[in-house]
Amino acid sequence: MFLESSRYYKVETVEVVLKDGRTVKAVKLRRLPEITGTPTVVKANDRLDIMAQRQYNDPTRFWHIADANTELQANDLMAETGRIIQAPER
């Protein structure tokens, strides 16, 4: 259902019955692991995929950086040039 590079690749799915009687599949909530990383400075015009390309040589691993930080909206991590965020090791 998900690519191996997805954060949801190994997450279990469940069937949920909606109020209207339809049954749908959903991804179970996943607990974020405690992740430490290397303090990394956000550069002008940075995006998570660009940072992941620099850090891992793979832009699809942007979610590793998002999960290592506490923002609810991942793009908020990049809103302030000069901000220091965590970028997990490979």
For each residue, the residues with C-beta under 8 A, 3 or more apart:
1: 8 13
2: 6 8 9 11
3: 6 9 60
4: 9
5: 9 58 60 61
6: 2 3 9 63
7: 11 30 63 67
8: 1 2 11 27 30
9: 2 3 4 5 6
10:
11: 2 7 8 27 28 30
12: 27 28
13: 1 25 26 27 28
14: 25 26 27 28
15: 23 24 25 26
16: 23 24 25 26
17: 21 22 23
18: 21 22 23 24
19:
20:
21: 17 18
22: 17 18
23: 15 16 17 18
24: 15 16 18
25: 13 14 15 16
26: 13 14 15 16
27: 8 11 12 13 14 30
28: 11 12 13 14
29:
30: 7 8 11 27
31:
32: 35 67
33: 67
34:
35: 32 64 67 68 86 88
36: 68 86 88
37: 40 65 68 86 87 88 89
38: 86 87 88 89
39: 84 85 86 87
40: 37 51 55 84 85 86 87
41: 82 83 84
42: 46 51 77 78 80 81 82 83 84 85
43: 46 81
44: 81
45:
46: 42 43 50 51 78 81
47: 50 51 62 78
48: 51 52 62 63 65 66 74 75 77 78
49: 52 53 59 60 62
50: 46 47 53 54 59
51: 40 42 46 47 48 54 55 62 65 78 87
52: 48 49 55 56 58 59 60 61 62 64 65
53: 49 50 56 57 58 59
54: 50 51
55: 40 51 52 61 65 87 90
56: 52 53 61 64 90
57: 53
58: 5 52 53 61
59: 49 50 52 53 62
60: 3 5 49 52
61: 5 52 55 56 58 64 65
62: 47 48 49 51 52 59 65 66 74
63: 6 7 48 66 67 74
64: 35 52 56 61 67 68 87 88
65: 37 48 51 52 55 61 62 68 69 77 85 86 87 88
66: 48 62 63 69 71 74 77
67: 7 32 33 35 63 64 88
68: 35 36 37 64 65 85 86 87 88
69: 65 66 77 85 86
70:
71: 66 74 76 77
72: 76
73: 76
74: 48 62 63 66 71 77
75: 48 78 79
76: 71 72 73 79
77: 42 48 65 66 69 71 74 83 85
78: 42 46 47 48 51 75
79: 75 76 83
80: 42 83
81: 42 43 44 46
82: 41 42
83: 41 42 77 79 80
84: 39 40 41 42
85: 39 40 42 65 68 69 77
86: 35 36 37 38 39 40 65 68 69
87: 37 38 39 40 51 55 64 65 68
88: 35 36 37 38 64 65 67 68
89: 37 38
90: 55 56
